[in-house]
């Protein structure tokens, strides 16, 4: 029988040969346990413990993996399989999520019993499996991971979100709300063609950033338990977004071995996930002007679109919002996103009218952090269309410098 592929030796001391196809990888090795059946009994899952005998053209299936495959069941072979490699607990969830299979009750009990062993697994291996898991429609599997306690062993700071009650605007505690926010992101991405009917660039941006949106959704409120106050039944979480961004940066991101840009973008999404509130109030009161939109995207740029998307999921996951609120949030998302792609982005490509050297030359100022403030304000006015040439930019800069000098006095 010919597979139509070529193999190469993988590693120096292992009898393993590997071949890559267009959409598959094949590893071939000798049985580790002497014979094939003994080798299969040392695998992780029953569906991975099958082999094909080319001589007899029959399947070797000592653990009924074929039946589990047919019945869409993920079954961990034994407790020893977990102890040999605790990552297999997370891998069971990842494979179940990818295939939309159910994890057997006994396997869940074994995971719950041995969950603490996951702490000994390297960040690289945890990150690889977890990010593949959350990239699927993973809500029900994350809920099950939470129920058996595995997710709290992987991300220790997340356990404080359990039963952390919230204010009257939320039906759920922090942990359940966070998990539900992931579900809402999934639902919105699945329905993206209806949510965004005409803007192809917007659809592509959301789909491209699906992973960071979902990780940010899961951990966006991780700071809440650490800043919670309750005075006379009035619950608040002041600056929880700052605390959450810090926890993510110091504790969660290293555990996931994220790329530097991914980690930074998720941190920013957590830090700024409340930024939409003031703009939404302006939108509902029909007071949102071009200057507000320019200011929003001047600060957040492309990330602003993702902040808007996350904000909708966050609001939906509260569990009790009116239809009119959702409709208005959707309208604002579309209006601001269209503004970003059709107005702000093209204007952003136009060269700035002045730079720091112009400020030094015109106003005899020494370089300082205030230059950034001056140039940012001028740039916003340029993008808005209020300033059209260099002389107008210098004139506007003079007003800013004059006001700054008055403030110093």
C-alpha positions in Angstrom: 0.0 0.0 0.0 1.5 3.4 -1.0 0.8 6.6 0.9 2.4 8.8 -1.8 4.6 10.7 0.7 8.3 10.8 1.6 9.6 10.7 5.2 12.6 12.1 7.1 14.2 11.2 10.3 13.0 13.2 13.3 15.5 13.7 16.1 18.8 12.0 16.7 18.0 9.4 19.4 14.5 8.4 18.5 13.3 6.0 15.9 10.7 8.4 14.5 10.1 9.4 10.9 7.9 12.3 10.0 6.1 13.4 6.8 4.2 16.6 6.1 1.3 16.7 3.6 -0.9 19.6 2.5 -3.2 19.3 5.5 -1.7 16.4 7.6 1.4 15.3 9.5 2.3 11.6 9.7 4.7 10.3 12.4 6.0 6.7 12.1 7.8 5.0 15.0 8.5 1.7 16.6 6.2 0.7 19.5 7.6 2.0 22.8 6.3 -0.9 24.8 7.6 -3.8 22.7 4.5 -4.8 20.9 1.8 -2.7 19.3 -1.0 -3.5 21.8 1.1 -2.7 24.8 2.0 0.5 23.1 -1.6 1.4 22.5 -2.5 0.9 26.1 -0.1 3.6 27.1 -1.7 6.3 24.9 -3.8 9.2 26.1 -7.3 8.7 24.7 -9.2 5.6 23.5 -9.7 7.2 20.1 -5.9 7.6 19.8 -5.3 4.0 20.9 -6.1 2.3 17.5 -3.7 1.0 14.9 -4.0 -0.5 11.4 -2.5 -3.9 10.6 -1.5 -3.7 6.9 -0.8 -7.4 6.8 -4.3 -8.4 7.9 -6.0 -5.2 6.8 -7.7 -4.9 10.2 -8.0 -2.4 13.0 -6.2 -3.1 16.3 -8.5 -1.6 18.9 -7.9 -2.9 22.5 -9.8 -0.1 24.2 -12.9 0.2 22.0 -11.7 3.5 20.5 -13.7 2.8 17.3 -16.9 2.7 19.4 -16.0 5.9 21.2 -15.3 7.6 17.9 -18.7 6.5 16.5 -20.4 7.8 19.7 -18.4 11.0 19.8 -16.8 10.3 23.2 -13.5 11.4 24.5 -12.3 8.9 27.0 -9.0 9.1 28.9 -7.5 5.6 29.0 -6.5 5.6 32.7 -5.4 7.6 35.7 -1.8 6.6 34.9 -2.2 8.3 31.5 -2.7 11.6 33.3 0.1 11.0 35.8 2.5 10.2 32.9 1.6 13.5 31.3 -0.8 15.8 33.1 -1.2 17.9 29.9 -3.5 15.1 28.7 -6.3 16.6 30.8 -6.2 19.8 28.9 -5.6 18.0 25.6 -8.8 16.0 26.2 -10.8 19.2 26.4 -9.0 20.6 23.3 -9.7 17.6 21.2 -13.3 17.4 22.4 -13.8 21.1 21.6 -12.3 20.7 18.1 -14.4 17.6 17.3 -17.5 18.6 19.3 -17.3 15.4 21.3 -18.4 14.7 24.9 -15.9 13.9 27.6 -16.9 10.7 29.5 -18.0 11.1 33.1 -15.2 8.9 34.3 -12.6 11.0 32.5 -14.1 14.1 34.1 -13.8 12.5 37.5 -10.1 11.6 36.8 -9.4 15.2 35.7 -11.1 16.6 38.8 -9.0 14.3 41.0 -5.7 15.0 39.4 -6.2 18.7 38.3 -3.4 20.0 40.5 -0.9 18.1 38.3 -1.4 20.6 35.5 0.6 23.2 37.5 3.8 21.2 36.7 3.4 21.6 32.9 5.4 24.2 31.0 3.9 27.4 29.8 4.7 26.5 26.2 2.7 23.3 26.3 -0.2 24.9 28.2 -0.4 27.8 25.8 -0.3 25.6 22.7 -3.3 23.4 23.9 -5.3 26.2 25.5 -5.1 28.6 22.6 -6.2 25.9 20.2 -9.1 25.1 22.5 -10.3 28.7 22.9 -10.1 29.2 19.1 -13.0 26.7 18.8 -16.6 27.4 19.8 -15.4 26.5 23.3 -17.9 27.9 25.8 -19.4 24.6 27.0 -15.9 23.0 27.3 -14.6 26.0 29.3 -17.6 25.7 31.6 -16.8 22.0 32.1 -13.2 22.8 32.7 -14.3 25.4 35.3 -16.7 22.9 37.0 -13.9 20.3 37.5 -11.5 23.0 38.6 -8.9 22.6 35.9 -9.1 26.2 34.6 -8.4 27.5 38.1 -5.3 25.3 38.4 -4.0 26.6 35.1 -4.7 30.3 36.0 -4.6 30.6 39.7 -5.7 34.2 39.9 -8.9 33.3 38.0 -10.2 31.2 40.9 -11.0 34.4 42.9 -13.7 35.2 40.3 -15.8 32.2 41.5 -18.9 33.3 43.4 -17.7 37.0 43.2 -21.2 38.6 43.1 -21.7 41.8 41.1 -24.0 44.8 41.2 -27.7 44.9 40.2 -26.8 45.3 36.5 -25.4 41.7 36.4 -27.3 38.4 36.7 -24.1 36.3 37.1 -21.0 36.3 39.2 -17.7 37.4 37.7 -16.6 33.9 36.6 -19.9 32.9 34.9 -20.1 36.4 33.3 -16.6 36.0 32.0 -17.3 32.6 30.5 -20.5 33.9 29.0 -18.7 36.8 27.4 -16.6 34.2 25.4 -19.8 32.6 24.3 -21.2 35.9 23.1 -18.0 36.6 21.1 -18.5 33.2 19.5 -22.1 33.8 18.7 -21.3 37.2 17.2 -18.5 35.9 15.0 -20.7 33.1 13.8 -23.3 35.7 12.9 -20.9 38.2 11.6 -22.4 38.3 8.1 -25.7 39.5 9.6 -24.1 41.8 12.1 -21.9 43.4 9.4 -23.7 43.3 6.1 -21.5 45.4 3.9 -18.0 46.1 5.4 -15.7 43.4 4.2 -12.7 45.0 5.9 -14.5 45.0 9.2 -15.4 41.3 8.9 -11.9 40.4 8.1 -10.5 42.4 11.0 -12.9 40.7 13.5 -12.1 37.2 12.1 -8.4 37.8 12.1 -8.4 38.9 15.7 -10.8 36.2 16.9 -8.3 34.6 19.2 -7.2 37.8 21.1 -10.9 38.8 21.4 -11.8 35.5 23.1 -8.8 35.5 25.4 -9.6 39.1 26.4 -13.3 38.2 26.9 -12.3 35.4 29.2 -10.0 37.5 31.4 -11.5 41.0 31.0 -12.9 41.1 34.5 -10.1 39.1 36.3 -9.3 42.2 38.3 -12.7 42.6 39.8 -12.3 40.3 42.9 -9.2 42.3 43.9 -10.8 45.7 44.0 -14.4 44.9 45.0 -16.1 47.2 47.6 -19.5 46.7 49.1 -20.8 49.6 51.2 -24.4 49.1 52.4 -25.2 46.7 49.5 -23.7 49.0 46.9 -21.1 47.0 45.0 -18.3 48.6 43.0 -15.2 47.5 41.2 -13.2 50.8 40.8 -10.3 50.6 38.3 -10.8 46.8 37.9 -9.7 47.2 34.3 -6.3 48.5 35.4 -5.9 45.7 37.9 -7.0 43.1 35.4 -4.6 44.3 32.8 -1.7 44.1 35.3 -2.7 40.5 36.4 -3.0 39.4 32.8 0.4 40.9 31.9 2.2 39.4 34.9 0.4 36.1 35.5 -1.8 35.0 32.6 0.2 36.0 29.5 3.4 34.2 30.6 1.3 31.1 31.3 0.1 31.1 27.7 3.4 31.9 26.1 1.7 34.4 23.8 3.5 36.3 21.1 4.5 39.8 22.3 2.0 41.6 20.1 -0.8 39.3 21.0 -0.1 39.7 24.7 0.0 43.5 24.4 -3.2 43.7 22.4 -5.1 41.5 24.9 -3.7 43.6 27.8 -5.0 46.8 26.0 -8.4 45.2 25.4 -8.7 44.4 29.1 -7.4 47.9 30.1 -9.8 49.7 27.8 -12.8 47.5 27.7 -14.9 50.2 29.5 -13.7 53.0 27.2 -16.9 52.8 25.1 -19.2 53.9 27.9 -18.9 57.7 27.5 -19.1 57.4 23.8 -22.2 55.3 24.0 -23.9 57.9 26.2 -23.1 60.5 23.6 -24.4 58.3 20.8 -27.7 57.5 22.6 -28.2 61.2 23.3 -27.5 62.0 19.7 -24.6 64.2 20.7 -21.7 62.2 19.1 -19.8 64.4 16.7 -17.0 63.9 14.3 -14.5 65.2 16.8 -15.5 62.5 19.3 -15.0 59.8 16.7 -11.6 61.1 15.7 -10.6 61.3 19.3 -11.6 57.7 19.9 -9.6 56.3 17.0 -6.7 58.7 17.6 -6.3 57.0 21.0 -7.1 53.4 20.1 -6.7 53.2 16.3 -7.6 49.7 14.9 -7.9 48.3 18.4 -10.9 50.7 18.9 -13.0 48.5 16.6 -12.1 45.4 18.7 -12.9 47.3 21.9 -16.4 48.1 20.5 -16.9 44.4 19.5 -15.8 43.2 23.0 -18.0 45.8 24.6 -21.1 44.4 22.9 -20.3 40.9 24.1 -19.6 42.1 27.6 -22.9 43.9 27.7 -24.9 40.9 26.3 -23.2 38.6 28.9 -24.7 40.7 31.8 -27.8 38.6 31.2 -30.5 41.3 31.4 -30.4 44.0 28.8 -33.2 45.6 26.8 -33.6 45.0 23.0 -33.3 48.8 22.5 -29.9 48.8 24.3 -28.6 46.1 22.1 -29.9 47.8 18.9 -28.2 51.0 19.9 -24.9 49.3 20.7 -25.0 47.5 17.3 -25.8 50.8 15.5 -22.9 52.6 17.2 -20.5 49.7 16.4 -21.4 49.9 12.7 -21.3 53.7 12.6 -18.0 54.0 14.3 -16.5 51.0 12.4 -17.6 52.5 9.1 -16.1 55.9 10.2 -12.8 54.2 11.0 -12.5 52.4 7.6 -14.1 55.0 5.3 -12.9 58.2 6.9 -10.3 57.9 9.7 -8.0 55.3 8.0 -7.7 57.2 4.7 -7.2 60.5 6.5 -4.5 58.9 8.7 -2.4 58.2 5.6 -2.0 61.9 4.9 1.3 63.3 6.2 1.1 65.5 9.3 1.2 69.2 8.6 4.0 70.0 11.2 6.4 68.2 13.4 8.5 68.7 16.5 11.2 70.7 14.6 8.6 73.2 13.5 7.5 73.7 17.1 11.1 74.3 18.2 11.7 76.7 15.3 8.4 78.7 15.6 8.1 78.9 19.4 11.7 78.6 20.6 10.7 75.7 22.9 13.0 73.0 24.1 12.0 69.3 23.3 9.7 68.0 26.0 6.7 65.6 26.5 4.4 68.5 25.8 5.3 68.3 22.1 3.4 65.0 21.9 0.3 66.8 23.3 0.6 69.7 20.9 1.2 67.4 17.8 -1.7 65.1 18.8 -4.2 67.9 19.1 -3.1 69.3 15.7 -3.3 65.9 14.1 -6.8 65.4 15.4 -7.9 68.7 14.0 -6.3 67.8 10.7 -8.0 64.5 10.4 -11.3 66.1 11.5 -10.8 68.6 8.6 -10.7 71.7 10.8 -7.1 72.4 9.9 -6.1 72.2 6.2 -2.6 73.6 5.8 0.7 74.3 7.5 -0.1 77.9 8.4 -3.4 76.9 10.1 -1.5 74.2 12.0 1.1 76.8 13.2 -1.7 79.2 14.2 -3.4 76.4 16.1 -0.2 75.4 17.8 0.4 79.0 18.9 -3.0 78.9 20.7 -2.1 75.6 22.4 1.3 77.0 23.5 -0.3 80.2 24.8 -2.8 78.2 26.9 -0.1 75.9 28.2 2.0 78.9 29.3 -1.0 80.4 31.1 -1.5 77.1 32.9 2.1 77.2 34.0 1.6 80.7 35.4 
